[in-house]
Amino acid sequence: MIHSSALPSRFVGRAEELAAVAGSLSEQRLVTLTGVGGVGKSRLASEAVERLGHRGGRAVVRVDLWPVQNDKLLVPAVAHALGFANHSATDTLEAFTRWLHDQDVLLVLDSCEHVRLGCRTLVARLLAAAPGPTVPTASREPLGLPGEQVIEVAPLPAPTDGAELLRARAALLGTPLVSPEDVRTAVRLSRRLEGIPLAIELAAGQLADRTVEQVDRHLRSRLELAADHGNGPARHRALRTTIGWSHELCEPAERLLWARLSVFRGDVTADTVQQVCAGGPLGAEALAAALAGLERKSVLSRRRTPSRPDRRNAARTPTGCSAPLA
């Protein structure tokens, strides 16, 4: 079974990602899906484990950690989701680990980034118990445990899967996009939203009162997108709030670098980042550490340019600020 809010009835795209997650979970006990806020980590994890559970007859429990305010509340929240109550004098984590030891369960820990240290402790104990559960996690930052398989979740291809997601959600609202012009507008809107599923879902929610042409025409900024209501975390009801959540999780030096990176539009080399963003609290070592921190937290990613293997490039993130790409 899955303990979660209701999921949309139709999952769109990501066939390769689903196969990669399934393959990793068959070989590793800890698989973490990372990526920028709103990119669809939680939805992908839920879909993957639901399919695995149905095929293998395994129990699936998904625990939303976003309401958990600090690490001390983590173990009780996860134990409660699995129906465990400690009525002994034994430490709750110890008793919970023993109780879960022989259970063949896919334990999905969703939104781990703000209680990362608590998740590290819990998962490390669970992995030390063999056979124990398999733990897929969704987090903007990997847990950093030995044997952790990290899968970076990218935006949907905007012209295909992104546009199809918009059309699927529009159909659920009873406003199908079937005319050639509506289909073209859906593709254009998906491109503007850069294939970010959360942005597409929020845009689709506006189709109850507007045509897709009106939504596309009136959308001045991706960050304006918001929903009036919803079952998910409050930070997922507006794209601006989702980005703000990532900002809150950053260290002061990382926030400063994020602000300085916002002057860039498009790709930028690491040398340029050094020249423009260094200074004050961001000396050479502090700048390198802040870059690494923003990369771990999925605010940016970095890649090496094939033609210039000694250089690293950076590119604008879906949030509208620039960031190095891996």
C-alpha positions in Angstrom: 0.0 0.0 0.0 1.0 3.6 -0.4 0.4 6.2 2.4 0.2 9.5 0.5 -2.2 12.1 -0.8 -4.1 11.1 -3.9 -1.9 11.0 -7.0 -3.0 12.1 -10.5 -4.6 9.2 -12.3 -2.3 9.3 -15.3 1.5 9.3 -15.2 3.1 11.0 -18.3 6.4 10.2 -19.8 9.7 9.3 -18.1 9.9 5.7 -19.4 13.7 5.7 -19.2 13.7 7.2 -15.7 11.2 4.7 -14.4 13.4 1.9 -15.8 16.5 3.4 -14.2 14.8 3.7 -10.8 13.4 0.2 -11.0 16.8 -1.2 -12.0 18.6 0.6 -9.2 16.1 -0.5 -6.6 16.6 -4.1 -7.7 20.3 -3.8 -7.0 20.6 -1.2 -4.3 18.8 -0.7 -1.0 19.2 3.1 -1.0 18.3 5.1 -4.1 17.9 8.9 -3.9 16.1 11.0 -6.6 17.5 14.5 -6.6 16.7 17.6 -8.7 15.5 21.1 -8.6 12.2 21.9 -6.7 9.1 21.0 -8.7 10.9 18.8 -11.2 8.8 15.7 -10.2 11.0 13.7 -7.9 8.2 12.7 -5.6 5.9 11.7 -8.4 8.5 9.7 -10.1 9.5 7.9 -6.9 5.8 7.1 -6.1 5.1 5.8 -9.6 8.2 3.7 -9.7 7.7 2.0 -6.3 4.0 1.5 -6.9 4.8 -0.4 -10.1 7.5 -2.4 -8.3 5.2 -3.2 -5.5 2.4 -4.4 -7.7 4.7 -6.6 -9.7 6.6 -8.1 -6.8 3.8 -8.2 -4.2 5.9 -6.0 -1.9 4.5 -3.6 0.7 5.0 0.0 -0.3 4.9 2.8 2.3 5.4 6.4 1.3 6.1 8.9 4.1 5.8 12.6 3.3 8.4 14.3 5.5 7.6 17.9 4.7 5.4 18.4 7.8 8.2 17.1 10.1 9.8 20.2 11.6 13.0 18.8 13.0 15.2 15.7 13.1 13.9 14.7 16.6 10.4 14.1 15.1 11.6 12.1 12.2 11.7 8.6 13.6 8.3 8.8 15.4 6.8 10.1 12.1 8.2 7.3 10.0 7.3 4.7 12.7 3.8 6.0 12.8 3.4 5.8 9.1 4.3 2.1 9.2 2.0 1.4 12.1 4.7 0.9 14.7 4.3 2.0 18.3 7.1 1.5 20.9 5.6 0.2 24.2 9.0 -0.9 25.6 11.8 0.9 27.5 14.0 0.4 24.4 15.1 3.4 22.4 12.5 4.1 19.7 15.0 3.9 16.8 16.4 0.6 18.1 13.0 -0.9 18.6 11.8 0.3 15.2 14.9 -1.0 13.5 14.4 -4.5 15.0 10.7 -4.5 14.2 11.4 -3.6 10.6 14.3 -6.0 10.2 12.5 -8.9 8.4 9.9 -6.9 6.6 10.1 -6.8 2.8 9.0 -3.2 2.3 9.7 -0.4 -0.1 9.9 2.6 2.3 9.8 5.8 0.4 11.0 8.9 2.3 9.8 12.0 0.5 11.2 15.5 1.0 14.3 14.6 3.0 16.3 17.8 2.5 15.2 19.7 5.6 15.7 16.7 7.9 18.7 15.3 6.1 20.8 14.5 9.2 17.9 12.7 10.8 17.3 10.7 7.6 21.0 9.8 7.4 20.9 8.4 10.9 17.6 6.5 10.4 18.5 5.1 7.0 22.0 4.1 8.1 20.5 2.0 10.9 17.9 0.5 8.5 20.6 -0.4 6.0 22.8 -2.0 8.7 20.0 -4.5 9.4 19.9 -7.2 6.8 17.8 -8.0 4.9 15.7 -5.0 6.0 13.7 -2.6 3.8 14.7 -1.0 0.5 14.6 2.8 0.8 14.0 5.1 -2.1 14.2 8.7 -1.2 13.3 12.0 -2.9 15.5 14.9 -1.8 17.0 18.1 -3.2 20.3 16.9 -1.6 21.6 13.3 -1.4 21.9 11.8 2.0 25.6 11.1 1.4 25.6 7.5 2.8 27.8 4.7 1.5 26.2 2.7 -1.3 23.6 5.4 -2.1 22.6 5.4 -5.7 21.8 9.0 -6.8 19.6 9.6 -9.8 19.2 13.2 -11.0 15.7 13.9 -12.2 15.6 16.3 -15.2 12.7 18.4 -16.5 10.3 16.8 -19.0 11.1 17.3 -22.7 9.0 20.4 -23.2 7.6 19.8 -26.8 6.6 16.2 -26.1 6.1 15.0 -22.5 5.7 18.5 -21.1 3.0 19.4 -23.5 1.3 16.0 -23.0 1.3 16.6 -19.3 -0.5 19.9 -19.8 -3.0 18.3 -22.1 -3.6 15.4 -19.7 -4.3 17.7 -16.8 -6.5 19.9 -18.9 -8.6 16.8 -19.8 -9.0 16.0 -16.1 -10.4 19.5 -15.6 -12.9 18.9 -18.4 -11.2 21.4 -20.7 -9.4 19.1 -23.3 -6.9 20.8 -25.6 -7.8 19.1 -29.0 -7.7 21.8 -31.7 -4.5 22.2 -33.6 -4.1 25.7 -32.3 -4.6 24.6 -28.7 -2.0 21.8 -29.2 0.5 24.3 -30.6 -0.2 26.7 -27.7 0.3 23.8 -25.2 3.7 23.1 -26.7 4.6 26.8 -26.6 3.5 27.1 -23.0 5.4 24.0 -22.0 8.6 25.5 -23.6 8.1 28.7 -21.6 7.8 26.6 -18.4 10.9 24.7 -19.4 9.3 21.3 -18.9 9.1 21.7 -15.1 6.2 19.5 -14.0 5.1 21.7 -11.1 4.9 24.8 -13.3 2.9 22.8 -15.9 0.6 21.5 -13.2 0.0 25.0 -11.8 -0.6 26.4 -15.3 -3.1 23.6 -16.0 -5.0 24.5 -12.9 -5.7 27.9 -14.4 -7.5 26.3 -17.4 -10.7 25.9 -15.3 -11.3 29.6 -15.8 -9.2 30.5 -18.9 -8.3 29.2 -22.3 -4.8 27.9 -22.8 -4.2 30.9 -25.1 -5.2 33.3 -22.3 -2.9 31.5 -19.8 0.0 31.7 -22.3 -0.7 35.3 -23.1 -1.0 36.5 -19.5 1.9 34.6 -18.1 4.6 37.2 -17.6 6.8 35.1 -15.3 7.0 31.5 -14.3 7.2 32.6 -10.7 3.7 34.1 -10.9 2.2 30.6 -11.1 0.2 29.6 -8.1 -2.7 27.4 -7.0 -5.6 28.5 -4.8 -5.7 25.2 -3.0 -4.2 21.7 -3.1 -3.4 18.7 -1.0 0.4 18.9 -1.2 2.8 21.0 0.8 2.2 24.7 0.8 5.5 25.3 -0.8 4.3 23.4 -3.9 1.3 25.7 -4.4 3.3 28.4 -5.9 6.5 28.2 -7.9 8.0 31.2 -6.1 7.4 29.5 -2.8 9.1 26.3 -4.1 12.2 28.3 -5.0 12.0 30.1 -1.6 12.1 26.8 0.1 15.3 25.9 -1.7 16.7 29.3 -0.7 15.9 28.7 3.0 17.8 25.4 3.0 21.0 27.1 1.8 23.9 28.4 3.9 24.6 32.1 4.0 27.5 31.9 1.6 25.4 29.8 -0.8 22.6 32.4 -0.7 25.1 35.1 -1.5 26.5 33.2 -4.4 23.0 32.4 -5.6 22.3 36.2 -5.6 25.5 37.0 -7.5 24.8 34.2 -10.0 21.5 35.8 -10.9 23.3 38.4 -13.1 24.0 35.7 -15.7 21.6 34.7 -18.4 22.4 31.4 -20.1 25.7 29.4 -20.0 28.7 30.7 -18.2 32.1 29.3 -17.6 33.5 28.6 -14.1 36.3 31.1 -14.8 33.6 33.8 -15.4 31.9 32.8 -12.2 35.2 33.2 -10.4 35.8 36.7 -11.9 32.3 38.0 -11.3 31.1 36.4 -8.1 34.3 36.3 -6.0 34.9 38.9 -3.4 34.1 39.8 0.2 33.0 36.7 2.1 33.4 34.6 -1.1 37.1 34.1 -1.3 38.5 31.3 -3.6 37.9 28.5 -1.1 34.5 29.8 0.1 33.3 30.3 -3.5 34.3 26.7 -4.4 32.5 25.4 -1.3 29.4 27.5 -2.0 29.3 26.2 -5.6 29.6 22.6 -4.4 26.8 23.3 -1.8 24.4 24.7 -4.4 25.1 21.7 -6.6 24.4 19.3 -3.8 21.1 21.1 -3.1 20.1 20.9 -6.7 20.0 24.6 -7.2 22.5 24.2 -10.0 24.3 21.5 -11.8 27.7 21.4 -13.6 29.1 19.7 -16.6 32.4 19.6 -18.4 32.5 21.0 -21.9 33.8 18.3 -24.3 35.8 20.8 -26.4 37.4 22.3 -23.3 37.9 19.5 -20.8 39.7 21.8 -18.4 36.8 24.1 -18.1 33.4 23.8 -16.4 30.3 25.5 -17.9 27.3 26.9 -16.1 23.7 27.4 -17.3 20.6 29.1 -16.2 18.4 27.0 -13.9 14.6 26.8 -14.3 14.2 29.2 -11.4 15.3 32.1 -13.6 18.7 32.5 -12.0 22.0 31.2 -13.5 23.7 28.2 -12.2 26.6 25.9 -13.2 25.7 22.7 -15.0 27.4 19.3 -14.4 
